[in-house]
Amino acid sequence: MSTNLIGHVLQYAGILIEACLVIYLARNPRRGQLAGVSLYLSCLLGTGLGRRLALSTYGWTSPQYSYVYWTTDFLLVIAAFLLVCHFFRRACLSQEKLWRFVRLLLCFSFILVAGISGVSFVGHYGGLSLPYVIEFSQDLYFTCLVLNTLLYLMLQQIGSVDDQLGLLVCGVGIQFAGPSATMALYHLTTGQRFSASLTSYMLPMCTLGMLMVWAYAVIHVSDRVNKVTPRRNPVLAEVTAD
């Protein structure tokens, strides 16, 4: 009973924070700069509500819930990939040559994941079906984790002063790294009860961690940036005084 209660609290807390952040970003004058964050949060919110509705309607073991879960998981991982691409573009705003290289890398990564997943499951199943969608989602999810790590290292290498972007990238790292580690543990232990229970807790906990980091980045860091008084150029000040 307590286990189910903790799971429900974590899930509903995440949905509540997601809804609050979506509303805040919709009213934020800098929402264009945070369009990728808004899109991903909207996908998270829609996914959470859709899964809860399917669970209450069809039940945990129903094929309908499984279909809804993996379909929304596919859409969510696509949104995650687009979010990472958005962060790369923001990091390379002043470096067009670097962006051209990064853009090719992102396109190649997506095509490679789709191709490898497709070849693998055509050989095993004779066609593309739900197992292909599951495999593709897991492969692209891991690719997003790798790309996000490369993005963080790139921000350190180029000496980025965009503190908000750095925090957003760190939040995505929390969201990706925890579930990836627990899923690896789940496969290594062949789905034992402890690892399955840990996976069910780790997913919403990592989402909550990401949401709290994002809330701080979106609210406090942006406010601090807006309150900084730009320093006037002394030459222009003298000309104005004359």
C-alpha positions as CSV (number, residue, x, y, z in Angstrom):
1,M,0.0,0.0,0.0
2,S,2.8,2.4,1.0
3,T,4.7,1.5,-2.2
4,N,1.8,2.4,-4.4
5,L,1.2,5.6,-2.4
6,I,4.9,6.7,-2.9
7,G,4.6,6.0,-6.6
8,H,1.4,8.0,-6.9
9,V,2.9,11.0,-5.0
10,L,6.0,11.1,-7.2
11,Q,4.0,10.9,-10.4
12,Y,1.4,13.5,-9.4
13,A,4.0,15.8,-8.0
14,G,5.8,15.7,-11.4
15,I,2.6,16.4,-13.3
16,L,1.8,19.4,-11.0
17,I,5.3,20.9,-11.5
18,E,5.2,20.3,-15.2
19,A,1.8,22.1,-15.5
20,C,3.1,25.1,-13.4
21,L,6.2,25.4,-15.5
22,V,4.2,25.2,-18.8
23,I,2.0,28.0,-17.6
24,Y,4.9,30.1,-16.4
25,L,6.8,29.7,-19.6
26,A,3.6,30.6,-21.6
27,R,3.5,33.9,-19.7
28,N,7.3,34.5,-19.8
29,P,8.3,37.3,-22.2
30,R,11.4,35.2,-23.1
31,R,9.4,32.2,-24.1
32,G,10.8,32.2,-27.6
33,Q,14.3,31.4,-26.2
34,L,12.8,28.6,-24.2
35,A,10.6,27.1,-26.9
36,G,12.4,23.8,-26.8
37,V,11.9,23.5,-23.0
38,S,8.2,24.4,-23.3
39,L,7.7,21.8,-26.0
40,Y,9.4,19.1,-24.0
41,L,7.5,20.0,-20.8
42,S,4.2,19.9,-22.8
43,C,5.0,16.5,-24.1
44,L,5.9,15.3,-20.5
45,L,2.6,16.7,-19.2
46,G,0.5,15.2,-22.0
47,T,2.3,11.8,-21.7
48,G,1.7,11.7,-17.9
49,L,-1.9,12.5,-18.2
50,G,-2.5,10.2,-21.1
51,R,-0.9,7.2,-19.3
52,R,-2.8,7.9,-16.1
53,L,-6.0,7.9,-18.1
54,A,-5.2,4.7,-19.9
55,L,-4.1,3.0,-16.7
56,S,-7.4,3.9,-14.9
57,T,-9.5,2.9,-17.9
58,Y,-7.8,-0.4,-19.1
59,G,-5.6,-1.5,-16.2
60,W,-1.9,-2.2,-15.8
61,T,-1.7,-5.5,-17.7
62,S,-4.0,-4.6,-20.6
63,P,-2.6,-4.5,-24.2
64,Q,-4.3,-1.1,-24.6
65,Y,-2.2,0.4,-21.8
66,S,1.0,-1.2,-23.2
67,Y,0.2,0.4,-26.6
68,V,-0.5,3.8,-25.1
69,Y,2.7,3.6,-23.0
70,W,5.1,2.7,-25.8
71,T,3.5,5.1,-28.3
72,T,3.8,8.0,-25.9
73,D,7.3,6.8,-25.1
74,F,8.2,7.1,-28.8
75,L,6.8,10.6,-29.0
76,L,8.6,11.6,-25.8
77,V,12.0,10.4,-27.0
78,I,11.6,12.2,-30.3
79,A,10.8,15.4,-28.2
80,A,13.9,14.7,-26.1
81,F,16.1,14.5,-29.3
82,L,14.6,17.8,-30.6
83,L,15.3,19.4,-27.2
84,V,19.0,18.4,-27.3
85,C,19.1,19.8,-30.9
86,H,17.6,23.0,-29.6
87,F,20.2,23.3,-26.9
88,F,23.0,22.6,-29.4
89,R,21.7,25.4,-31.6
90,R,21.5,27.8,-28.6
91,A,25.1,27.0,-27.6
92,C,26.3,27.6,-31.2
93,L,24.4,30.9,-31.8
94,S,27.7,32.9,-32.3
95,Q,29.6,30.1,-33.9
96,E,28.1,29.2,-37.3
97,K,31.0,27.0,-38.4
98,L,30.7,24.9,-35.3
99,W,26.9,24.7,-35.7
100,R,27.2,23.4,-39.3
101,F,29.4,20.5,-38.0
102,V,27.1,19.8,-35.1
103,R,24.0,19.8,-37.4
104,L,25.6,17.1,-39.5
105,L,26.4,15.1,-36.4
106,L,22.9,15.3,-35.1
107,C,21.4,14.3,-38.5
108,F,23.8,11.4,-38.8
109,S,23.1,10.2,-35.3
110,F,19.3,10.1,-35.9
111,I,19.7,8.3,-39.3
112,L,22.2,5.8,-37.8
113,V,19.9,4.9,-34.8
114,A,16.9,4.5,-37.1
115,G,18.9,2.3,-39.5
116,I,20.5,0.1,-36.9
117,S,17.2,-0.5,-35.1
118,G,15.4,-1.2,-38.4
119,V,17.9,-3.7,-39.7
120,S,18.0,-5.5,-36.3
121,F,14.3,-5.9,-36.0
122,V,13.6,-6.7,-39.7
123,G,16.0,-9.6,-39.2
124,H,14.3,-10.8,-36.0
125,Y,10.6,-10.1,-36.7
126,G,10.4,-9.9,-40.5
127,G,8.9,-6.4,-40.4
128,L,8.6,-3.2,-38.5
129,S,6.1,-3.4,-35.6
130,L,5.8,-2.4,-31.9
131,P,9.0,-4.2,-30.9
132,Y,10.9,-2.0,-33.4
133,V,9.3,1.1,-31.9
134,I,10.5,0.0,-28.4
135,E,14.0,-0.8,-29.7
136,F,14.2,2.5,-31.6
137,S,13.0,4.5,-28.5
138,Q,15.6,2.9,-26.2
139,D,18.5,3.4,-28.7
140,L,17.5,7.0,-29.4
141,Y,17.2,7.6,-25.6
142,F,20.7,6.4,-25.1
143,T,21.9,8.5,-28.0
144,C,20.3,11.6,-26.4
145,L,22.2,10.8,-23.2
146,V,25.5,10.7,-25.1
147,L,24.7,13.8,-27.1
148,N,23.7,15.7,-24.0
149,T,27.0,14.7,-22.4
150,L,28.9,15.9,-25.4
151,L,27.0,19.2,-25.3
152,Y,28.0,19.7,-21.6
153,L,31.6,19.1,-22.5
154,M,31.3,21.5,-25.4
155,L,29.9,24.2,-23.2
156,Q,32.9,23.9,-20.9
157,Q,35.3,23.9,-23.9
158,I,34.0,27.0,-25.5
159,G,33.7,28.8,-22.2
160,S,30.0,29.5,-22.4
161,V,28.6,32.2,-20.2
162,D,25.0,31.1,-20.6
163,D,24.4,29.9,-17.1
164,Q,20.8,29.1,-17.8
165,L,21.7,26.8,-20.7
166,G,24.2,25.0,-18.5
167,L,21.6,24.3,-15.8
168,L,19.1,23.2,-18.4
169,V,21.6,20.7,-19.8
170,C,22.4,19.4,-16.3
171,G,18.7,18.9,-15.7
172,V,18.4,16.8,-18.9
173,G,21.5,14.8,-17.7
174,I,19.6,13.9,-14.5
175,Q,16.5,12.9,-16.5
176,F,18.5,10.7,-18.9
177,A,21.3,9.2,-16.7
178,G,19.2,7.8,-13.9
179,P,16.7,5.8,-16.0
180,S,19.5,4.6,-18.3
181,A,21.5,3.2,-15.3
182,T,18.4,1.5,-13.8
183,M,17.4,0.0,-17.1
184,A,20.9,-1.4,-17.5
185,L,20.6,-2.9,-13.9
186,Y,17.2,-4.3,-14.8
187,H,18.6,-6.2,-17.9
188,L,21.7,-7.4,-16.0
189,T,19.6,-8.8,-13.2
190,T,17.1,-10.3,-15.7
191,G,14.2,-8.3,-14.3
192,Q,14.4,-9.3,-10.6
193,R,11.9,-7.7,-8.2
194,F,14.4,-5.3,-6.6
195,S,15.6,-3.9,-9.9
196,A,12.1,-3.6,-11.3
197,S,11.0,-1.7,-8.1
198,L,14.0,0.5,-8.3
199,T,13.3,1.3,-12.0
200,S,9.7,2.3,-11.2
201,Y,10.9,4.7,-8.5
202,M,13.9,6.1,-10.3
203,L,12.0,7.3,-13.4
204,P,9.7,9.8,-11.6
205,M,12.5,10.7,-9.1
206,C,14.8,11.7,-11.9
207,T,12.0,13.6,-13.6
208,L,11.4,15.5,-10.4
209,G,15.1,16.3,-10.1
210,M,15.2,17.6,-13.7
211,L,12.0,19.7,-13.1
212,M,13.5,21.3,-9.9
213,V,16.7,22.2,-11.7
214,W,14.8,23.6,-14.6
215,A,12.5,25.6,-12.3
216,Y,15.5,27.2,-10.7
217,A,17.1,27.9,-14.1
218,V,14.0,29.3,-15.7
219,I,12.8,31.5,-12.8
220,H,15.8,32.6,-10.8
221,V,18.6,32.6,-13.4
222,S,16.5,34.5,-16.0
223,D,15.4,37.0,-13.3
224,R,19.0,37.6,-12.3
225,V,20.1,38.1,-15.9
226,N,17.3,40.6,-16.5
227,K,18.2,42.6,-13.4
228,V,21.8,43.1,-14.4
229,T,22.4,46.7,-15.3
230,P,24.5,46.9,-18.5
231,R,27.7,48.9,-18.3
232,R,27.8,51.9,-20.5
233,N,30.7,52.4,-22.9
234,P,32.7,55.4,-21.5
235,V,33.4,56.7,-25.0
236,L,29.6,56.8,-25.8
237,A,28.9,58.4,-22.4
238,E,31.4,61.2,-23.1
239,V,29.9,61.8,-26.5
240,T,26.4,61.9,-25.0
241,A,27.5,64.4,-22.3
242,D,29.1,66.7,-24.9
